[in-house]
Amino acid sequence: MREELKAVWAGFADPPDEARPRAWWHWMDGNVDPQGIYLDLEWLCDAEIRSAGLNGPVVLRAYAS
């Protein structure tokens, strides 16, 4: 039983990529600059967030039609 607990703890302490946190990265109305991009990416890396929705734009309308 103790070895099973060690395995569970190891998976919790260093989870696989598919179990790690994800984040949306929003740029509002072009309100972005190169320094801000750098700082955001640096923070995401430091926080070990390995997926940040960098696969392309997702356009959502924020108003009622």
C-alpha positions in Angstrom: 0.0 0.0 0.0 2.8 2.4 0.8 4.3 2.0 -2.7 0.9 2.8 -4.2 0.7 6.0 -2.1 4.2 7.0 -3.3 3.0 6.5 -6.9 -0.1 8.6 -6.3 2.0 11.4 -4.7 4.5 11.3 -7.5 1.7 11.8 -10.0 0.3 14.7 -8.0 3.6 16.4 -7.4 4.6 16.2 -11.1 1.4 15.6 -13.2 1.5 14.9 -16.9 0.9 17.8 -19.3 -2.8 16.8 -19.9 -3.5 17.2 -16.1 -1.7 20.6 -15.7 -3.5 24.0 -15.5 -4.5 25.7 -18.8 -5.0 29.4 -19.3 -6.8 31.7 -21.8 -4.7 34.5 -23.0 -6.8 37.5 -24.0 -5.8 40.5 -26.0 -8.5 43.1 -25.8 -9.1 45.3 -28.9 -5.4 45.2 -29.9 -4.4 46.4 -26.4 -1.0 44.6 -26.5 2.7 45.5 -26.9 5.8 43.4 -27.3 7.0 44.0 -23.7 3.6 42.9 -22.4 3.7 39.7 -24.5 7.2 39.0 -23.2 6.1 39.5 -19.6 3.0 37.4 -20.0 4.9 34.5 -21.6 7.5 34.7 -18.9 4.9 34.5 -16.2 3.2 31.6 -17.8 6.5 29.8 -18.0 7.3 30.5 -14.4 3.9 29.3 -13.3 4.5 26.1 -15.4 1.3 26.6 -17.4 2.3 24.7 -20.5 -0.8 25.5 -22.7 -1.9 29.0 -23.1 -4.3 28.9 -26.0 -1.7 29.9 -28.5 -3.2 27.8 -31.3 -4.9 30.7 -33.0 -7.5 33.3 -32.5 -10.9 32.7 -31.0 -13.3 35.6 -31.7 -16.1 36.0 -29.3 -18.7 38.7 -29.5 -19.0 40.6 -26.3 -22.3 42.4 -27.2 -25.9 41.4 -27.7 -27.1 41.4 -31.3 
